[in-house]
């Protein structure tokens, strides 16, 4: 019974007021724990659903890579890429770095190799995949091929866009970079079927995925399957990291701003006076919205932006109203 009463005191507005003087560090820990908790389902969801998302919904526009055909002309290009013998291994600094045994470096230990894979898909759209190997010393040099400069949409650079799609794959020293559609193409409002073309990109670190062109097997189909697998594997930690930053903003930064706003408005007329009191009550008010959102985002990760923000704001306002108008305030 004691435990039940304690739990009730953490979530019932009429009982929360007695915790308004607790250490503010406890409240900070509650918000940070909420942020961590709400990030957990996102990794599980994307890990277990990304294959289906790609195959059924063309997530990240990866179908163009996964469906590279087994054709003599395509296989020849893949064989040429494979002949560079590129692989990512741990170096003396304990970093995964790409090495291409059969790609000649210049005096500055740099190399740039470019080629194109072209095929026509089932919808009679010509798929153009620009493949780049860009080797340089990350400590002293910059990339020779920069997508923000070279893979930017214009009618001249990317002609016949109504019947063509353009993709980019780069092997950098530390990562596999993938971009679907040139930067800025979304502003051109070009559709293929019912799909509006807009850029998607992923930067998969070799420390997360490893890499070797031996898996291409001199086959367009095998190379496409391997590249798709590596891009997906590298996207998961990137997605999880981005989602963790999102939950940190929603669960730690946003409440701080909201508390400051409510403190300014109510400190002169309400029973709560100090910023610490408002912050501690906010931490307790976040418990119910966190639990509800945690359950919901197992099924729809994107719901956090609406459910948590609205749920926490509304519940916190209700709690403040109840406390500031309580006849039994002590």
N, C-alpha and C positions, 0 to 999 in steps of 0.2 A: 504493500500500500504506500509505503514511503517513496518507493521508486516511481510509482504512478503519479503521486502528487508532485514529485520533483519534475517529471516530464511535462505535466500539465503547466507547471509554473514557467516553463521555458517557452510555451507557445500560446498561452491564454493571456490576452491583454490585461485582464484584471489582476494577474499575479506577476506580470513581468516587472512592474515598477521597482520591486525590491532589489532587482539586479542592476539598477542604474549606476551604482557606484563600484561595480566590479572593475578589475584591472582592464584597461583598454587593450592590453596585449591579448587578453582572452578573446575579445571581440575581433581583433585583427586575425587571430588564428581561425575563428569561425568563418570569416569571409574567405580566407585563403583556402581552407578546407573545402568550402562550397565550390570554389573555383576548380580545385583539383578533382572533386567528385563529379562535377558536371562535364569534365573533359574525358572521363573514362569511357562512357558509351560511344563517343565519336570514333575512337580508334577501333573499338570492337565492330561498330557498324560498317565502317569503310573497309576494314580488313575482310569481313565476311560477305560483303555485297559488291565489291568493286568489279569482280568478274562478270556478275550479272548486269551491273550498271553499264559496263563497256559493251557487252554482247547485245543487250536489249535497248539501251538508250544512247549508245555511242558516247559514253562519258569521256570527257577530254578529247573528243573526236579521234579516238584511238583506232577505230575500225579501219581507217585508211592504212595504218601500219600493220594491224593484225591480219589484214586480207591481201597483203602483198602476194602475188601469185607465183606459182612455180612455172616460169617461162624461160626459154633459153636466153633471151636478151636480158631479162632481169637477173637470172642466175650468173651471167657473165659479170654484171656490175657488182653483185654480191661477192663473187670470187675475187674481183680486183680489190674490193675493200678488205676482204679476209686476208689477202696476201700481205697486207701491211702488218699483220701479226700483232694486233693491239691487245693489251691485257692490263688490268688494274691490279697492282700488287702493293704490299706494304713496303715503304722505303725506310731509310735509316732514321728518319724523323718520326717513324711509326704512323705515317699517313698513307692512305691509299692513293696512288698516283698512276696515271695511265702511261704506259710505255708502248711504243710501236717499234718492234724490232727491225722492221723492213721499211721504215720511213726515214729518209735522210734528213738530218737536221742541218741548219745553216750555221754560220759562225756564232750567232747568238743563241744557239741551241733551240731554235724555233723551227716549226714546220707547219705548213698549211696545205691540206689536201681537200679537194672538193670534187664531188661527182653528183649525178642525178639519176634517180630511178623514176621511170615513167610507165604507167599502165592505165588501162581503162577499166573502171569498175562496172558492176552490174547495172548501174543507172546511167551508163554511157557518159560518166564524168571522168575526165582525164585527171589522174592523180599524179602530181609532180612532187617528189620527195627529194629535197636538196640535202645531201649527206656531207658533213664537214668533219674533218679531223684537225683540230687546232692545238698544237703542242707548243707550250711556252713555259718559262720559269715563272711560277706564280708569285715568287718572292720579289722578282725584279722587273717583270714584264707584264704587259696587258694582252688580252686576247686579240688576235688578228681579225677574227670574224666576230663582230658585235651585232646581234639581232636587232637591237634598237636603231642601228644605222643602216644595216644591209637588208633586213627582212621587214621592210615597211611598205605598206600597200600604196601603189600608184598604178594607173592604167597602163603606163608604159613599162614598168618593171614586171608587172604580172598581167599579161594580156589574156584576152578571151576568158575572162573570169566567169562568164555565164556557163561555160562548159568545162572549166578547169578549177582544180583545187590545189593549193600549194602548202607544203609541209616542210618542216626543218628539223633535222637531227644533227646535233653537234656532240662530238667526243672532245671534251675539254680535259685538262690534266686531272681534275678532281671530280668530274661529274658528267653525267649523260643528260644533255639538254634537249628537250623536245618542245616544238611549238607547232600548233595546228593553226594555219591561216596567218597571213602577214599582219603585223601590227597596224591597227587603224582601219582594218577592213570592215569592222562593225559599223563605222560611220557611213559606209557606202551603201548600206541597206540592200545587200545582195542575198538572195535566197536561192537555194537549190532544193527543189521540192518544197517542203514546208519548213525547211531549216534555214534560219538566218545565220550567215557566216560571221563568226566572231572569233577572235584569237583565244586559244587556250594554250597554256604552257606548263611544263613541269621541269624541275631541275633536280635530278636524282643523284645524290652523292654516292660515289663508289664505295665509301665506307659502309653504306647501308645495303648495297646491292652486289658489289663485285662486278667484274666485267671481263669478257674475253670474246674476241671475234671468232674463235674456233667453233663456237656454238652456232654460227651462221650455216655451217655445213654446206657451203657453196650453193645454197638454195634460198630463193626469195621467200618461200613459205616458211622455212625454218628461221631465217633471219627476222622476218616479221613477227613470228610467234615469240622469239627470244627477246627482241627489242620491246615488244608490248609487255611481256612479263617483267622486264627490268624497269620499265617506266612506271608500271603499276606499283611494283615493290618500293621504288624510290619515292613515289607520291604519298604513300601512307604516312611515313614519319613527317613529311612536309605538311600534309593536311592536319595531322595530329598537333604539330607545333603551332600552326596557325589557329587551330580551334582552341588550343590552350590559351593563347594570347587573347582570343575572343572572350573566353569564359573569365579570364582574369579581369578584363575590362568590365564585363557585366557584373561580376561578383565582388570586385574589390574597388575599382575606380568609380563606377557609376554610383554605388551606395554612398561613397564618401562625398560626392557632389550633391547627392540628394539630401544627405544628412545636413550638410552645410546650408542648403537652401531652406530646409524646414526649420533649422535652428535660427536662422535669420528672421523667419516669419513668425515663429511661435514663442521665442524665448522670453518675450516681454509679457505675453498674455497667458501662457500656459504654465502648468505646474513644474514642468521640467525646465531647467534654466541653463545648465552648463552644456557645452558641446559634447563633453564626455558622456553625459546622460543620454543625449539623443543618439550618439554613436553606439552605445551599448544596447539600447533598446532596438536600434536598427539591426544589430547583429542577431539578436534573438528573433526579430521579425523575419529574418531571412531563412530561418530553418524550414518552415512549412513550404514556402515557394521553392526552395532548393529540393526538397523531397519530391514534390509534385513534378517539377521540371526534370529531375533525375529519372523518374519513371517514364515520362513522356518521350525524352530524347533517345531512348533505346530504339524507338520506332521511327522517329523523325528528328535527326540532329539539328536541322535548321530551325526548329520551333523555339529554340532558346531565346532568340532575339525578340520574340513577341511574348512568350509565356512567362519567362522569368522577369523581364523588365516590368511588364504590366502587373504580374502577380505580386512581386516584391513591393512595388510602388504603392499599389492599392492596399495591400495588407499593412504595410508600415504606416500609411496614413490613417487607417482604421485604428491601429494600436495607439498611435499618438492621440487621436481624438478621444479614445476611451480613457487613456491615462490622464490627459489634461482636463477631462471633465468628470473625473472620478470623485465621488464624495468621500471615499475611504482612502484617499491618497495619504501616504505617510512617508 
